[in-house]
Amino acid sequence: MVPLRLVLLLVAVGLPTSLATGGCRSPFVPYLNRYCLHIVISYKLDGTGKIVDWSEAQHDCKTLGGSLAILDRPEKLEYVSGLLDSSHPAETKADYIYWLGGARLGTSSVWKWGDNTVISPKSNLWSPSYPSKTPGTRYVMFVPVDEIHGRRYLLDYPEHSTAPAFICESKLT
């Protein structure tokens, strides 16, 4: 008969690391019981690190096992906004902006998230007067709290813009 301690040790050693992080692979953490999230501050307040464009941020998320985050519902936007405030207060105070996984490519007039779902230009997730109607490739960014409306919004930025941070997302495993 196998001792109970040995069985428990074998089970513990064989557990996937995703169980230790609520169903998310490290460095992701669970949110809203369906997703995994990782906030990446690539350019630190002390001047170390680097600012990144959208393609670099997406590549880095894919390297980590995810993609740039899709904030397609108000509850996701509110949750991530609160998480940024609590986990990165200095960056919040410094008005950091974060790349997300939305884009309008080339001559298209259609905004889409990375999973190809359409981002309605009439969505209240956008800052008032956005998205831009300026032609060309543009990417979605999560911006600091708007003083007038008291919340964060989505904005779009031209193709070669850069940001000090980005937000990666993956599905629960």
C-alpha positions in Angstrom: 0.0 0.0 0.0 1.3 3.5 -0.9 1.5 5.9 2.0 -0.9 8.8 1.8 1.9 11.4 2.1 3.6 10.0 -1.0 0.3 10.1 -2.9 -0.2 13.7 -1.9 3.3 14.6 -2.8 3.0 13.0 -6.3 -0.3 14.8 -6.9 1.2 18.2 -5.8 4.3 17.7 -8.0 2.1 16.8 -10.9 -0.3 19.7 -10.7 -0.1 22.2 -13.5 1.1 25.6 -12.5 -2.2 27.1 -13.8 -4.0 25.7 -10.7 -1.7 27.6 -8.5 -2.7 30.9 -10.2 -6.5 30.3 -10.4 -6.4 28.7 -13.8 -4.0 31.1 -15.3 -0.5 30.5 -16.5 2.1 32.7 -14.8 2.5 35.7 -15.0 -1.3 36.0 -15.7 -3.8 36.4 -12.9 -7.5 35.6 -13.1 -10.2 38.2 -13.5 -14.0 38.1 -13.9 -13.9 34.3 -13.6 -13.3 33.8 -17.3 -10.1 35.5 -18.3 -6.5 35.9 -17.3 -4.8 39.2 -17.2 -1.2 40.5 -17.1 -0.3 44.2 -17.0 3.1 45.0 -18.4 4.9 48.2 -17.5 7.6 48.2 -20.2 8.9 51.7 -19.4 9.3 52.4 -15.7 8.8 55.7 -14.0 12.6 55.8 -13.2 13.3 55.9 -17.0 14.4 52.3 -17.4 12.9 49.9 -19.9 11.5 50.9 -23.3 8.3 52.3 -24.8 6.7 50.0 -27.3 4.5 50.2 -30.4 1.4 48.1 -30.8 3.1 45.4 -32.8 5.9 45.0 -30.1 3.2 44.8 -27.4 1.2 42.2 -29.2 4.4 40.2 -29.9 5.4 40.3 -26.2 1.9 39.2 -25.2 2.0 36.3 -27.6 5.4 35.3 -26.1 3.8 35.2 -22.7 1.0 32.9 -24.0 -1.8 35.6 -24.6 -2.6 38.5 -26.8 -3.4 42.2 -26.2 -6.5 42.5 -24.0 -10.0 42.9 -25.3 -12.0 45.3 -23.2 -15.3 44.8 -25.1 -17.7 45.2 -22.2 -18.2 47.9 -19.5 -17.5 45.4 -16.7 -14.2 44.4 -18.2 -13.2 48.1 -18.7 -14.2 49.0 -15.1 -12.5 46.0 -13.6 -9.2 46.6 -15.4 -9.4 50.3 -14.6 -9.8 49.5 -10.9 -6.9 47.0 -11.1 -4.6 49.6 -12.6 -5.5 52.1 -9.9 -4.8 49.6 -7.1 -1.8 47.7 -8.5 -0.1 50.6 -10.3 -1.0 53.8 -8.5 2.2 55.6 -9.5 1.6 54.9 -13.1 -2.0 55.9 -12.7 -0.9 59.2 -11.2 1.6 59.7 -14.1 -1.3 59.2 -16.6 0.2 56.0 -18.2 -1.5 54.8 -21.4 -1.8 51.1 -22.3 -2.0 49.3 -25.6 -5.1 47.0 -26.0 -6.0 44.5 -28.7 -8.1 46.5 -31.0 -7.3 47.9 -34.5 -8.6 49.4 -37.7 -6.3 48.3 -40.5 -5.3 50.0 -43.7 -8.2 51.5 -45.6 -10.9 49.6 -43.6 -13.5 51.5 -41.7 -14.2 48.6 -39.4 -12.7 48.5 -35.9 -12.0 44.9 -34.6 -10.6 43.3 -31.5 -7.9 40.6 -31.9 -10.6 37.9 -31.9 -12.2 39.6 -35.0 -15.3 40.8 -33.1 -16.3 44.3 -34.3 -15.8 47.3 -32.0 -18.8 49.5 -32.5 -17.8 53.1 -33.2 -21.0 54.1 -31.2 -19.9 52.1 -28.1 -19.7 54.1 -24.9 -16.3 52.5 -24.3 -14.8 55.1 -26.6 -13.9 58.5 -25.4 -16.4 61.1 -26.7 -15.6 62.1 -30.3 -13.7 58.8 -30.9 -12.9 56.7 -32.7 -11.0 58.8 -35.2 -12.1 59.0 -38.8 -8.6 59.7 -39.8 -7.6 57.2 -42.6 -4.9 54.6 -42.2 -4.1 51.9 -39.6 -4.9 52.9 -36.0 -4.7 50.9 -32.8 -6.7 51.0 -29.6 -5.2 52.3 -26.3 -6.6 52.5 -22.8 -6.1 56.0 -21.5 -6.0 57.8 -18.1 -9.1 58.8 -16.3 -10.9 61.7 -18.1 -11.3 64.5 -15.5 -14.7 65.6 -17.0 -16.3 62.1 -17.0 -14.3 60.5 -14.2 -13.4 57.2 -16.0 -11.0 55.7 -18.5 -11.9 55.3 -22.1 -10.6 53.7 -25.3 -8.8 56.0 -27.7 -7.2 55.2 -31.0 -3.6 56.1 -32.1 -1.8 56.1 -35.4 0.3 53.1 -36.4 3.7 54.2 -35.2 2.7 55.5 -31.8 4.3 54.2 -28.7 3.2 53.6 -25.1 5.0 52.8 -21.8 2.7 49.8 -21.0 0.2 47.3 -22.4 -2.3 44.8 -21.1 -2.2 41.1 -22.1 -5.1 38.7 -21.8 -5.6 34.9 -22.1 -8.4 32.5 -21.4 -8.6 30.5 -18.2 -7.0 27.1 -18.7 
